[in-house]
Amino acid sequence: PLEQVERIREAVTADGAREQVRLMLHEGAGHAFDNPHPGLHHAGAAEAAWQQTLGFLAEALPVRG
Protein backbone atom coordinates (compact mmCIF):
# COMPACT_ATOMS: atom_id res chain seq x y z
CA PRO A 1 0.00 0.00 0.00
CA LEU A 2 1.15 3.53 -0.76
CA GLU A 3 0.80 4.52 2.90
CA GLN A 4 3.50 2.00 3.79
CA VAL A 5 5.73 3.23 0.97
CA GLU A 6 5.52 6.77 2.33
CA ARG A 7 6.30 5.61 5.88
CA ILE A 8 9.34 3.72 4.61
CA ARG A 9 10.47 6.73 2.56
CA GLU A 10 10.20 8.97 5.62
CA ALA A 11 12.07 6.50 7.83
CA VAL A 12 15.02 5.96 5.50
CA THR A 13 15.43 9.65 4.69
CA ALA A 14 14.91 11.06 8.19
CA ASP A 15 18.63 11.61 8.75
CA GLY A 16 19.03 13.75 5.63
CA ALA A 17 20.19 10.90 3.38
CA ARG A 18 17.47 11.50 0.79
CA GLU A 19 19.98 11.76 -2.09
CA GLN A 20 21.27 8.29 -1.23
CA VAL A 21 17.85 6.63 -1.31
CA ARG A 22 15.63 6.03 -4.33
CA LEU A 23 12.29 4.32 -4.00
CA MET A 24 10.75 3.46 -7.33
CA LEU A 25 7.17 2.34 -7.85
CA HIS A 26 6.25 0.22 -10.86
CA GLU A 27 2.65 0.50 -12.02
CA GLY A 28 0.84 -2.84 -11.88
CA ALA A 29 3.67 -4.65 -10.12
CA GLY A 30 3.43 -6.18 -6.67
CA HIS A 31 6.03 -6.60 -3.95
CA ALA A 32 7.79 -9.64 -5.47
CA PHE A 33 7.69 -8.54 -9.12
CA ASP A 34 11.12 -10.02 -9.89
CA ASN A 35 10.13 -13.44 -8.53
CA PRO A 36 10.04 -15.80 -11.55
CA HIS A 37 6.99 -17.71 -10.32
CA PRO A 38 3.75 -17.16 -12.24
CA GLY A 39 1.40 -14.79 -10.52
CA LEU A 40 4.23 -12.77 -8.99
CA HIS A 41 6.55 -11.96 -11.88
CA HIS A 42 6.04 -8.69 -13.75
CA ALA A 43 8.43 -8.67 -16.71
CA GLY A 44 8.11 -4.95 -17.45
CA ALA A 45 8.77 -3.91 -13.87
CA ALA A 46 11.63 -6.38 -13.53
CA GLU A 47 13.37 -5.01 -16.63
CA ALA A 48 12.77 -1.39 -15.61
CA ALA A 49 14.10 -2.06 -12.11
CA TRP A 50 17.21 -3.73 -13.52
CA GLN A 51 17.93 -0.74 -15.77
CA GLN A 52 17.33 1.65 -12.87
CA THR A 53 19.71 -0.37 -10.71
CA LEU A 54 22.43 -0.30 -13.36
CA GLY A 55 21.98 3.44 -13.80
CA PHE A 56 22.13 4.06 -10.07
CA LEU A 57 25.29 1.98 -9.68
CA ALA A 58 26.97 3.67 -12.65
CA GLU A 59 26.21 7.05 -11.08
CA ALA A 60 27.13 6.11 -7.51
CA LEU A 61 30.20 4.02 -8.38
CA PRO A 62 31.63 5.41 -11.61
CA VAL A 63 34.41 3.46 -13.28
CA ARG A 64 37.41 5.65 -13.74
CA GLY A 65 39.91 4.61 -16.37
N, C-alpha and C positions, 0 to 999 in steps of 0.2 A: 504493500500500500504506500501511496505517496507520502502519507504522514510519517511513516517510518523512515523513508528516504530522507525527509527533511530533518528528522531528529538525528539521524546518523551524520548527515552533512554538518549540522550544528556542532555535534560532539567532536568530530575529527578536525574541525577548523577553529575550535574555540581558542586555541593558543596562538592564533595568528598565522597558522600554516596553510592558509587557503590556497596559495599558489602551488603548494606541493601536493594537493589533493584534487582529483578530478573524478566526479561521480557522473557517469553517463547512463542515461535511460534509453532503452531501445523499445520503440513502439511495438506492441504485440508480443513481446518476449517476456517470459517469466523468469524467476530466480535462477533456475538451472539451465539457461538457454544454450549453453555449450555442451551439455550432457548429450551424448550421442543416442540415448534411448528414445524411441518414438514417444511422442506426447510431451517431451521436455525440450528436445532440440529445436532451435530456431536458426536455420542456416544463415539468414540475412543478418541477424543480430550477432551471431558468432563471427562471421566474416568482418562486420563493421568493428566489433570489439577488438579483433586481432589487429586490424589496421590502426585503430586508435592506440593500442598498446605499443605497436612498433613505432608509431609517430612520437608517442610520449617518451619512450626509451631513447630514441634518436635525439630528441631535444634535451632530455635530462642527462644523458651520458654520451655526448658527441664523441665520435672517433676522430682523433687528431692524427694526421699523418705526416 
